[in-house]
């Protein structure tokens, strides 16, 4: 992947020259990449009960995605990039 190898060389301009697709490739290439959907916060007791119940997997189609700088307690502190559906799927 050209974007990733350019970034490893310290060449950020070339790494991001591919626009949103290059950014998505970089994000999804990391060994710690863990795609997820955040739906909010809840008391621990409620979450423990919810996790103990059977869970039926589901599929969804996002209208877009965003990249955030992570803040305290894993919160989305600052939006760094907004991606539209065309970018995410294309």
Secondary structure, DSSP 8 states (H G I E B T S, - for coil): -HHHHHHHTT-HHHHTTTHHHHHHHHHHHSTT-----------HHHHHHHHHS---------SEEEEEEE-GGG-EEEEEEEEEHHHHH-
